[in-house]
Amino acid sequence: MKIPRKYAHLSFAFVMSMLMAFIMSGVLTALLTGLNAAFTYHWMHAFATAWVIAFPAIAVVAPIARKLAALVTEPENS
């Protein structure tokens, strides 16, 4: 079962925020705490915190970013 097209913006925000929060929280946790026995615990805590912020932020900012990108790029058929 697929999600209706009218929810594409939210599904994009969900997937993008999950991936970005996962990657960035992992990198920053490794830099700040190192790869030690508690790394996974700290990473998952940081990921959960980051995702709560990232999802609504991307849902709001993505349409603005798309419009700005369209302003600085040429259409494909030019």
PDB file of N, CA, C and O in Angstrom:
ATOM      1  N   MET A   1       0.846  -1.187   0.000  1.00  0.00           N
ATOM      2  CA  MET A   1       0.000   0.000   0.000  1.00  0.00           C
ATOM      3  C   MET A   1       0.882   1.238   0.000  1.00  0.00           C
ATOM      4  O   MET A   1       1.797   1.354   0.816  1.00  0.00           O
ATOM      5  N   LYS A   2       0.614   2.148  -0.899  1.00  0.00           N
ATOM      6  CA  LYS A   2       1.391   3.371  -0.991  1.00  0.00           C
ATOM      7  C   LYS A   2       0.632   4.532  -0.363  1.00  0.00           C
ATOM      8  O   LYS A   2      -0.591   4.507  -0.229  1.00  0.00           O
ATOM      9  N   ILE A   3       1.398   5.547   0.015  1.00  0.00           N
ATOM     10  CA  ILE A   3       0.829   6.766   0.591  1.00  0.00           C
ATOM     11  C   ILE A   3       0.299   7.622  -0.562  1.00  0.00           C
ATOM     12  O   ILE A   3       0.949   7.713  -1.603  1.00  0.00           O
ATOM     13  N   PRO A   4      -0.864   8.247  -0.397  1.00  0.00           N
ATOM     14  CA  PRO A   4      -1.378   9.115  -1.466  1.00  0.00           C
ATOM     15  C   PRO A   4      -0.414  10.253  -1.794  1.00  0.00           C
ATOM     16  O   PRO A   4       0.295  10.745  -0.917  1.00  0.00           O
ATOM     17  N   ARG A   5      -0.392  10.669  -3.069  1.00  0.00           N
ATOM     18  CA  ARG A   5       0.527  11.694  -3.568  1.00  0.00           C
ATOM     19  C   ARG A   5       0.415  13.003  -2.784  1.00  0.00           C
ATOM     20  O   ARG A   5       1.402  13.729  -2.662  1.00  0.00           O
ATOM     21  N   LYS A   6      -0.764  13.316  -2.254  1.00  0.00           N
ATOM     22  CA  LYS A   6      -0.922  14.589  -1.532  1.00  0.00           C
ATOM     23  C   LYS A   6      -0.069  14.642  -0.266  1.00  0.00           C
ATOM     24  O   LYS A   6       0.130  15.716   0.300  1.00  0.00           O
ATOM     25  N   TYR A   7       0.432  13.499   0.177  1.00  0.00           N
ATOM     26  CA  TYR A   7       1.303  13.454   1.352  1.00  0.00           C
ATOM     27  C   TYR A   7       2.783  13.318   0.978  1.00  0.00           C
ATOM     28  O   TYR A   7       3.611  13.004   1.834  1.00  0.00           O
ATOM     29  N   ALA A   8       3.114  13.550  -0.278  1.00  0.00           N
ATOM     30  CA  ALA A   8       4.504  13.401  -0.739  1.00  0.00           C
ATOM     31  C   ALA A   8       5.441  14.329   0.019  1.00  0.00           C
ATOM     32  O   ALA A   8       6.560  13.938   0.350  1.00  0.00           O
ATOM     33  N   HIS A   9       5.004  15.544   0.296  1.00  0.00           N
ATOM     34  CA  HIS A   9       5.843  16.504   1.020  1.00  0.00           C
ATOM     35  C   HIS A   9       6.186  15.976   2.417  1.00  0.00           C
ATOM     36  O   HIS A   9       7.336  16.065   2.846  1.00  0.00           O
ATOM     37  N   LEU A  10       5.216  15.440   3.111  1.00  0.00           N
ATOM     38  CA  LEU A  10       5.473  14.918   4.457  1.00  0.00           C
ATOM     39  C   LEU A  10       6.294  13.631   4.426  1.00  0.00           C
ATOM     40  O   LEU A  10       7.133  13.415   5.301  1.00  0.00           O
ATOM     41  N   SER A  11       6.063  12.776   3.431  1.00  0.00           N
ATOM     42  CA  SER A  11       6.865  11.549   3.355  1.00  0.00           C
ATOM     43  C   SER A  11       8.315  11.884   3.015  1.00  0.00           C
ATOM     44  O   SER A  11       9.233  11.241   3.524  1.00  0.00           O
ATOM     45  N   PHE A  12       8.531  12.893   2.153  1.00  0.00           N
ATOM     46  CA  PHE A  12       9.885  13.355   1.870  1.00  0.00           C
ATOM     47  C   PHE A  12      10.539  13.882   3.140  1.00  0.00           C
ATOM     48  O   PHE A  12      11.678  13.526   3.443  1.00  0.00           O
ATOM     49  N   ALA A  13       9.834  14.721   3.884  1.00  0.00           N
ATOM     50  CA  ALA A  13      10.369  15.292   5.123  1.00  0.00           C
ATOM     51  C   ALA A  13      10.688  14.190   6.126  1.00  0.00           C
ATOM     52  O   ALA A  13      11.703  14.260   6.818  1.00  0.00           O
ATOM     53  N   PHE A  14       9.834  13.175   6.212  1.00  0.00           N
ATOM     54  CA  PHE A  14      10.055  12.070   7.140  1.00  0.00           C
ATOM     55  C   PHE A  14      11.342  11.325   6.795  1.00  0.00           C
ATOM     56  O   PHE A  14      12.200  11.120   7.654  1.00  0.00           O
ATOM     57  N   VAL A  15      11.468  10.924   5.534  1.00  0.00           N
ATOM     58  CA  VAL A  15      12.639  10.145   5.111  1.00  0.00           C
ATOM     59  C   VAL A  15      13.911  10.986   5.195  1.00  0.00           C
ATOM     60  O   VAL A  15      14.924  10.528   5.724  1.00  0.00           O
ATOM     61  N   MET A  16      13.865  12.210   4.678  1.00  0.00           N
ATOM     62  CA  MET A  16      15.050  13.068   4.687  1.00  0.00           C
ATOM     63  C   MET A  16      15.497  13.378   6.113  1.00  0.00           C
ATOM     64  O   MET A  16      16.692  13.351   6.408  1.00  0.00           O
ATOM     65  N   SER A  17      14.553  13.669   6.989  1.00  0.00           N
ATOM     66  CA  SER A  17      14.930  13.992   8.365  1.00  0.00           C
ATOM     67  C   SER A  17      15.509  12.779   9.083  1.00  0.00           C
ATOM     68  O   SER A  17      16.454  12.914   9.860  1.00  0.00           O
ATOM     69  N   MET A  18      14.958  11.608   8.833  1.00  0.00           N
ATOM     70  CA  MET A  18      15.497  10.393   9.454  1.00  0.00           C
ATOM     71  C   MET A  18      16.940  10.159   9.008  1.00  0.00           C
ATOM     72  O   MET A  18      17.819   9.916   9.835  1.00  0.00           O
ATOM     73  N   LEU A  19      17.177  10.233   7.702  1.00  0.00           N
ATOM     74  CA  LEU A  19      18.520   9.980   7.184  1.00  0.00           C
ATOM     75  C   LEU A  19      19.520  11.023   7.664  1.00  0.00           C
ATOM     76  O   LEU A  19      20.610  10.678   8.122  1.00  0.00           O
ATOM     77  N   MET A  20      19.157  12.281   7.563  1.00  0.00           N
ATOM     78  CA  MET A  20      20.088  13.344   7.957  1.00  0.00           C
ATOM     79  C   MET A  20      20.347  13.330   9.461  1.00  0.00           C
ATOM     80  O   MET A  20      21.492  13.480   9.887  1.00  0.00           O
ATOM     81  N   ALA A  21      19.313  13.153  10.268  1.00  0.00           N
ATOM     82  CA  ALA A  21      19.503  13.108  11.718  1.00  0.00           C
ATOM     83  C   ALA A  21      20.358  11.897  12.102  1.00  0.00           C
ATOM     84  O   ALA A  21      21.203  11.994  12.992  1.00  0.00           O
ATOM     85  N   PHE A  22      20.145  10.764  11.439  1.00  0.00           N
ATOM     86  CA  PHE A  22      20.912   9.552  11.732  1.00  0.00           C
ATOM     87  C   PHE A  22      22.392   9.763  11.424  1.00  0.00           C
ATOM     88  O   PHE A  22      23.258   9.468  12.248  1.00  0.00           O
ATOM     89  N   ILE A  23      22.671  10.277  10.224  1.00  0.00           N
ATOM     90  CA  ILE A  23      24.059  10.482   9.804  1.00  0.00           C
ATOM     91  C   ILE A  23      24.749  11.543  10.660  1.00  0.00           C
ATOM     92  O   ILE A  23      25.832  11.309  11.196  1.00  0.00           O
ATOM     93  N   MET A  24      24.120  12.701  10.784  1.00  0.00           N
ATOM     94  CA  MET A  24      24.749  13.814  11.495  1.00  0.00           C
ATOM     95  C   MET A  24      24.922  13.515  12.986  1.00  0.00           C
ATOM     96  O   MET A  24      25.953  13.857  13.565  1.00  0.00           O
ATOM     97  N   SER A  25      23.939  12.890  13.608  1.00  0.00           N
ATOM     98  CA  SER A  25      24.083  12.577  15.034  1.00  0.00           C
ATOM     99  C   SER A  25      25.191  11.547  15.244  1.00  0.00           C
ATOM    100  O   SER A  25      25.914  11.609  16.239  1.00  0.00           O
ATOM    101  N   GLY A  26      25.328  10.605  14.318  1.00  0.00           N
ATOM    102  CA  GLY A  26      26.410   9.627  14.424  1.00  0.00           C
ATOM    103  C   GLY A  26      27.778  10.258  14.295  1.00  0.00           C
ATOM    104  O   GLY A  26      28.681   9.972  15.081  1.00  0.00           O
ATOM    105  N   VAL A  27      27.930  11.122  13.298  1.00  0.00           N
ATOM    106  CA  VAL A  27      29.216  11.796  13.091  1.00  0.00           C
ATOM    107  C   VAL A  27      29.564  12.674  14.289  1.00  0.00           C
ATOM    108  O   VAL A  27      30.675  12.608  14.815  1.00  0.00           O
ATOM    109  N   LEU A  28      28.615  13.488  14.710  1.00  0.00           N
ATOM    110  CA  LEU A  28      28.896  14.403  15.825  1.00  0.00           C
ATOM    111  C   LEU A  28      29.112  13.665  17.143  1.00  0.00           C
ATOM    112  O   LEU A  28      29.951  14.072  17.946  1.00  0.00           O
ATOM    113  N   THR A  29      28.373  12.594  17.374  1.00  0.00           N
ATOM    114  CA  THR A  29      28.585  11.808  18.592  1.00  0.00           C
ATOM    115  C   THR A  29      29.977  11.192  18.587  1.00  0.00           C
ATOM    116  O   THR A  29      30.664  11.192  19.609  1.00  0.00           O
ATOM    117  N   ALA A  30      30.396  10.664  17.433  1.00  0.00           N
ATOM    118  CA  ALA A  30      31.738  10.080  17.330  1.00  0.00           C
ATOM    119  C   ALA A  30      32.812  11.136  17.578  1.00  0.00           C
ATOM    120  O   ALA A  30      33.802  10.872  18.261  1.00  0.00           O
ATOM    121  N   LEU A  31      32.616  12.325  17.027  1.00  0.00           N
ATOM    122  CA  LEU A  31      33.607  13.387  17.224  1.00  0.00           C
ATOM    123  C   LEU A  31      33.669  13.857  18.675  1.00  0.00           C
ATOM    124  O   LEU A  31      34.748  14.132  19.199  1.00  0.00           O
ATOM    125  N   LEU A  32      32.518  13.947  19.314  1.00  0.00           N
ATOM    126  CA  LEU A  32      32.472  14.479  20.676  1.00  0.00           C
ATOM    127  C   LEU A  32      32.814  13.455  21.756  1.00  0.00           C
ATOM    128  O   LEU A  32      33.427  13.802  22.765  1.00  0.00           O
ATOM    129  N   THR A  33      32.423  12.198  21.553  1.00  0.00           N
ATOM    130  CA  THR A  33      32.632  11.203  22.610  1.00  0.00           C
ATOM    131  C   THR A  33      33.625  10.119  22.234  1.00  0.00           C
ATOM    132  O   THR A  33      34.131   9.402  23.098  1.00  0.00           O
ATOM    133  N   GLY A  34      33.902  10.001  20.949  1.00  0.00           N
ATOM    134  CA  GLY A  34      34.775   8.922  20.493  1.00  0.00           C
ATOM    135  C   GLY A  34      33.993   7.629  20.331  1.00  0.00           C
ATOM    136  O   GLY A  34      32.828   7.534  20.717  1.00  0.00           O
ATOM    137  N   LEU A  35      34.649   6.647  19.759  1.00  0.00           N
ATOM    138  CA  LEU A  35      34.021   5.337  19.564  1.00  0.00           C
ATOM    139  C   LEU A  35      34.321   4.462  20.767  1.00  0.00           C
ATOM    140  O   LEU A  35      35.285   3.697  20.771  1.00  0.00           O
ATOM    141  N   ASN A  36      33.487   4.585  21.783  1.00  0.00           N
ATOM    142  CA  ASN A  36      33.688   3.832  23.021  1.00  0.00           C
ATOM    143  C   ASN A  36      32.493   2.921  23.278  1.00  0.00           C
ATOM    144  O   ASN A  36      31.600   2.808  22.438  1.00  0.00           O
ATOM    145  N   ALA A  37      32.478   2.279  24.426  1.00  0.00           N
ATOM    146  CA  ALA A  37      31.427   1.315  24.751  1.00  0.00           C
ATOM    147  C   ALA A  37      30.041   1.954  24.803  1.00  0.00           C
ATOM    148  O   ALA A  37      29.048   1.284  24.522  1.00  0.00           O
ATOM    149  N   ALA A  38      29.959   3.216  25.152  1.00  0.00           N
ATOM    150  CA  ALA A  38      28.669   3.900  25.264  1.00  0.00           C
ATOM    151  C   ALA A  38      28.273   4.634  23.986  1.00  0.00           C
ATOM    152  O   ALA A  38      27.266   5.342  23.966  1.00  0.00           O
ATOM    153  N   PHE A  39      29.054   4.472  22.924  1.00  0.00           N
ATOM    154  CA  PHE A  39      28.796   5.210  21.685  1.00  0.00           C
ATOM    155  C   PHE A  39      27.383   4.999  21.160  1.00  0.00           C
ATOM    156  O   PHE A  39      26.683   5.970  20.872  1.00  0.00           O
ATOM    157  N   THR A  40      26.957   3.757  21.031  1.00  0.00           N
ATOM    158  CA  THR A  40      25.643   3.470  20.459  1.00  0.00           C
ATOM    159  C   THR A  40      24.530   4.099  21.291  1.00  0.00           C
ATOM    160  O   THR A  40      23.589   4.665  20.736  1.00  0.00           O
ATOM    161  N   TYR A  41      24.626   4.007  22.600  1.00  0.00           N
ATOM    162  CA  TYR A  41      23.621   4.616  23.475  1.00  0.00           C
ATOM    163  C   TYR A  41      23.562   6.122  23.247  1.00  0.00           C
ATOM    164  O   TYR A  41      22.481   6.684  23.067  1.00  0.00           O
ATOM    165  N   HIS A  42      24.717   6.772  23.254  1.00  0.00           N
ATOM    166  CA  HIS A  42      24.751   8.228  23.062  1.00  0.00           C
ATOM    167  C   HIS A  42      24.280   8.616  21.661  1.00  0.00           C
ATOM    168  O   HIS A  42      23.603   9.629  21.489  1.00  0.00           O
ATOM    169  N   TRP A  43      24.636   7.817  20.671  1.00  0.00           N
ATOM    170  CA  TRP A  43      24.220   8.092  19.303  1.00  0.00           C
ATOM    171  C   TRP A  43      22.699   8.023  19.177  1.00  0.00           C
ATOM    172  O   TRP A  43      22.083   8.928  18.615  1.00  0.00           O
ATOM    173  N   MET A  44      22.095   6.963  19.692  1.00  0.00           N
ATOM    174  CA  MET A  44      20.652   6.804  19.568  1.00  0.00           C
ATOM    175  C   MET A  44      19.901   7.893  20.340  1.00  0.00           C
ATOM    176  O   MET A  44      18.838   8.342  19.909  1.00  0.00           O
ATOM    177  N   HIS A  45      20.448   8.310  21.464  1.00  0.00           N
ATOM    178  CA  HIS A  45      19.847   9.417  22.218  1.00  0.00           C
ATOM    179  C   HIS A  45      19.939  10.712  21.407  1.00  0.00           C
ATOM    180  O   HIS A  45      18.963  11.456  21.306  1.00  0.00           O
ATOM    181  N   ALA A  46      21.102  10.975  20.835  1.00  0.00           N
ATOM    182  CA  ALA A  46      21.292  12.172  20.013  1.00  0.00           C
ATOM    183  C   ALA A  46      20.407  12.111  18.763  1.00  0.00           C
ATOM    184  O   ALA A  46      19.831  13.121  18.359  1.00  0.00           O
ATOM    185  N   PHE A  47      20.300  10.932  18.158  1.00  0.00           N
ATOM    186  CA  PHE A  47      19.464  10.765  16.973  1.00  0.00           C
ATOM    187  C   PHE A  47      18.003  11.070  17.280  1.00  0.00           C
ATOM    188  O   PHE A  47      17.348  11.799  16.535  1.00  0.00           O
ATOM    189  N   ALA A  48      17.497  10.517  18.366  1.00  0.00           N
ATOM    190  CA  ALA A  48      16.093  10.759  18.737  1.00  0.00           C
ATOM    191  C   ALA A  48      15.836  12.242  18.974  1.00  0.00           C
ATOM    192  O   ALA A  48      14.814  12.777  18.544  1.00  0.00           O
ATOM    193  N   THR A  49      16.753  12.897  19.649  1.00  0.00           N
ATOM    194  CA  THR A  49      16.613  14.329  19.904  1.00  0.00           C
ATOM    195  C   THR A  49      16.678  15.117  18.594  1.00  0.00           C
ATOM    196  O   THR A  49      15.864  16.013  18.368  1.00  0.00           O
ATOM    197  N   ALA A  50      17.627  14.790  17.745  1.00  0.00           N
ATOM    198  CA  ALA A  50      17.795  15.501  16.477  1.00  0.00           C
ATOM    199  C   ALA A  50      16.600  15.298  15.557  1.00  0.00           C
ATOM    200  O   ALA A  50      16.170  16.236  14.886  1.00  0.00           O
ATOM    201  N   TRP A  51      16.056  14.076  15.518  1.00  0.00           N
ATOM    202  CA  TRP A  51      14.960  13.805  14.607  1.00  0.00           C
ATOM    203  C   TRP A  51      13.702  14.579  14.990  1.00  0.00           C
ATOM    204  O   TRP A  51      12.955  15.029  14.121  1.00  0.00           O
ATOM    205  N   VAL A  52      13.473  14.729  16.280  1.00  0.00           N
ATOM    206  CA  VAL A  52      12.304  15.490  16.745  1.00  0.00           C
ATOM    207  C   VAL A  52      12.364  16.934  16.232  1.00  0.00           C
ATOM    208  O   VAL A  52      11.328  17.541  15.963  1.00  0.00           O
ATOM    209  N   ILE A  53      13.554  17.469  16.101  1.00  0.00           N
ATOM    210  CA  ILE A  53      13.738  18.830  15.578  1.00  0.00           C
ATOM    211  C   ILE A  53      13.753  18.816  14.049  1.00  0.00           C
ATOM    212  O   ILE A  53      13.155  19.685  13.414  1.00  0.00           O
ATOM    213  N   ALA A  54      14.430  17.840  13.463  1.00  0.00           N
ATOM    214  CA  ALA A  54      14.648  17.811  12.014  1.00  0.00           C
ATOM    215  C   ALA A  54      13.365  17.611  11.223  1.00  0.00           C
ATOM    216  O   ALA A  54      13.192  18.246  10.182  1.00  0.00           O
ATOM    217  N   PHE A  55      12.473  16.762  11.673  1.00  0.00           N
ATOM    218  CA  PHE A  55      11.266  16.471  10.888  1.00  0.00           C
ATOM    219  C   PHE A  55      10.403  17.707  10.656  1.00  0.00           C
ATOM    220  O   PHE A  55      10.100  18.024   9.505  1.00  0.00           O
ATOM    221  N   PRO A  56       9.999  18.415  11.707  1.00  0.00           N
ATOM    222  CA  PRO A  56       9.199  19.618  11.427  1.00  0.00           C
ATOM    223  C   PRO A  56       9.994  20.702  10.706  1.00  0.00           C
ATOM    224  O   PRO A  56       9.436  21.457   9.910  1.00  0.00           O
ATOM    225  N   ALA A  57      11.293  20.782  10.982  1.00  0.00           N
ATOM    226  CA  ALA A  57      12.115  21.794  10.307  1.00  0.00           C
ATOM    227  C   ALA A  57      12.155  21.535   8.806  1.00  0.00           C
ATOM    228  O   ALA A  57      11.975  22.466   8.021  1.00  0.00           O
ATOM    229  N   ILE A  58      12.386  20.307   8.396  1.00  0.00           N
ATOM    230  CA  ILE A  58      12.437  19.988   6.969  1.00  0.00           C
ATOM    231  C   ILE A  58      11.056  20.145   6.341  1.00  0.00           C
ATOM    232  O   ILE A  58      10.948  20.601   5.203  1.00  0.00           O
ATOM    233  N   ALA A  59      10.006  19.779   7.057  1.00  0.00           N
ATOM    234  CA  ALA A  59       8.655  19.932   6.519  1.00  0.00           C
ATOM    235  C   ALA A  59       8.361  21.395   6.186  1.00  0.00           C
ATOM    236  O   ALA A  59       7.664  21.686   5.213  1.00  0.00           O
ATOM    237  N   VAL A  60       8.891  22.309   6.991  1.00  0.00           N
ATOM    238  CA  VAL A  60       8.664  23.740   6.775  1.00  0.00           C
ATOM    239  C   VAL A  60       9.661  24.313   5.770  1.00  0.00           C
ATOM    240  O   VAL A  60       9.285  25.113   4.914  1.00  0.00           O
ATOM    241  N   VAL A  61      10.917  23.913   5.866  1.00  0.00           N
ATOM    242  CA  VAL A  61      11.982  24.539   5.077  1.00  0.00           C
ATOM    243  C   VAL A  61      12.111  23.967   3.662  1.00  0.00           C
ATOM    244  O   VAL A  61      12.543  24.688   2.763  1.00  0.00           O
ATOM    245  N   ALA A  62      11.759  22.720   3.436  1.00  0.00           N
ATOM    246  CA  ALA A  62      11.948  22.094   2.120  1.00  0.00           C
ATOM    247  C   ALA A  62      11.260  22.853   0.985  1.00  0.00           C
ATOM    248  O   ALA A  62      11.884  23.043  -0.059  1.00  0.00           O
ATOM    249  N   PRO A  63      10.014  23.295   1.129  1.00  0.00           N
ATOM    250  CA  PRO A  63       9.403  24.051   0.022  1.00  0.00           C
ATOM    251  C   PRO A  63      10.142  25.356  -0.273  1.00  0.00           C
ATOM    252  O   PRO A  63      10.254  25.757  -1.432  1.00  0.00           O
ATOM    253  N   ILE A  64      10.634  26.005   0.747  1.00  0.00           N
ATOM    254  CA  ILE A  64      11.399  27.242   0.570  1.00  0.00           C
ATOM    255  C   ILE A  64      12.707  26.935  -0.153  1.00  0.00           C
ATOM    256  O   ILE A  64      13.096  27.658  -1.069  1.00  0.00           O
ATOM    257  N   ALA A  65      13.379  25.871   0.255  1.00  0.00           N
ATOM    258  CA  ALA A  65      14.637  25.475  -0.386  1.00  0.00           C
ATOM    259  C   ALA A  65      14.422  25.111  -1.850  1.00  0.00           C
ATOM    260  O   ALA A  65      15.249  25.450  -2.696  1.00  0.00           O
ATOM    261  N   ARG A  66      13.324  24.427  -2.160  1.00  0.00           N
ATOM    262  CA  ARG A  66      13.026  24.080  -3.561  1.00  0.00           C
ATOM    263  C   ARG A  66      12.825  25.342  -4.405  1.00  0.00           C
ATOM    264  O   ARG A  66      13.318  25.423  -5.530  1.00  0.00           O
ATOM    265  N   LYS A  67      12.108  26.315  -3.867  1.00  0.00           N
ATOM    266  CA  LYS A  67      11.873  27.565  -4.600  1.00  0.00           C
ATOM    267  C   LYS A  67      13.177  28.336  -4.801  1.00  0.00           C
ATOM    268  O   LYS A  67      13.415  28.872  -5.884  1.00  0.00           O
ATOM    269  N   LEU A  68      14.017  28.397  -3.778  1.00  0.00           N
ATOM    270  CA  LEU A  68      15.301  29.082  -3.905  1.00  0.00           C
ATOM    271  C   LEU A  68      16.197  28.381  -4.927  1.00  0.00           C
ATOM    272  O   LEU A  68      16.870  29.034  -5.725  1.00  0.00           O
ATOM    273  N   ALA A  69      16.200  27.054  -4.896  1.00  0.00           N
ATOM    274  CA  ALA A  69      17.001  26.297  -5.863  1.00  0.00           C
ATOM    275  C   ALA A  69      16.496  26.538  -7.283  1.00  0.00           C
ATOM    276  O   ALA A  69      17.294  26.629  -8.216  1.00  0.00           O
ATOM    277  N   ALA A  70      15.186  26.641  -7.454  1.00  0.00           N
ATOM    278  CA  ALA A  70      14.625  26.901  -8.781  1.00  0.00           C
ATOM    279  C   ALA A  70      15.020  28.292  -9.285  1.00  0.00           C
ATOM    280  O   ALA A  70      15.165  28.497 -10.491  1.00  0.00           O
ATOM    281  N   LEU A  71      15.193  29.237  -8.376  1.00  0.00           N
ATOM    282  CA  LEU A  71      15.583  30.587  -8.767  1.00  0.00           C
ATOM    283  C   LEU A  71      17.024  30.658  -9.282  1.00  0.00           C
ATOM    284  O   LEU A  71      17.338  31.510 -10.113  1.00  0.00           O
ATOM    285  N   VAL A  72      17.886  29.791  -8.808  1.00  0.00           N
ATOM    286  CA  VAL A  72      19.311  29.869  -9.167  1.00  0.00           C
ATOM    287  C   VAL A  72      19.728  28.809 -10.191  1.00  0.00           C
ATOM    288  O   VAL A  72      20.906  28.700 -10.533  1.00  0.00           O
ATOM    289  N   THR A  73      18.763  28.035 -10.675  1.00  0.00           N
ATOM    290  CA  THR A  73      19.088  27.023 -11.690  1.00  0.00           C
ATOM    291  C   THR A  73      18.244  27.254 -12.943  1.00  0.00           C
ATOM    292  O   THR A  73      17.168  27.850 -12.891  1.00  0.00           O
ATOM    293  N   GLU A  74      18.757  26.773 -14.050  1.00  0.00           N
ATOM    294  CA  GLU A  74      18.031  26.889 -15.314  1.00  0.00           C
ATOM    295  C   GLU A  74      17.076  25.700 -15.445  1.00  0.00           C
ATOM    296  O   GLU A  74      17.356  24.609 -14.947  1.00  0.00           O
ATOM    297  N   PRO A  75      15.956  25.922 -16.114  1.00  0.00           N
ATOM    298  CA  PRO A  75      15.045  24.796 -16.375  1.00  0.00           C
ATOM    299  C   PRO A  75      15.746  23.731 -17.222  1.00  0.00           C
ATOM    300  O   PRO A  75      16.684  24.057 -17.950  1.00  0.00           O
ATOM    301  N   GLU A  76      15.321  22.487 -17.147  1.00  0.00           N
ATOM    302  CA  GLU A  76      15.946  21.393 -17.885  1.00  0.00           C
ATOM    303  C   GLU A  76      15.829  21.551 -19.387  1.00  0.00           C
ATOM    304  O   GLU A  76      16.714  21.099 -20.114  1.00  0.00           O
ATOM    305  N   ASN A  77      14.781  22.169 -19.873  1.00  0.00           N
ATOM    306  CA  ASN A  77      14.542  22.261 -21.317  1.00  0.00           C
ATOM    307  C   ASN A  77      15.131  23.512 -21.940  1.00  0.00           C
ATOM    308  O   ASN A  77      14.670  23.939 -22.998  1.00  0.00           O
ATOM    309  N   SER A  78      16.135  24.112 -21.317  1.00  0.00           N
ATOM    310  CA  SER A  78      16.688  25.345 -21.907  1.00  0.00           C
ATOM    311  C   SER A  78      17.939  25.068 -22.702  1.00  0.00           C
ATOM    312  O   SER A  78      18.531  25.991 -23.263  1.00  0.00           O
TER     313      SER A  78
END
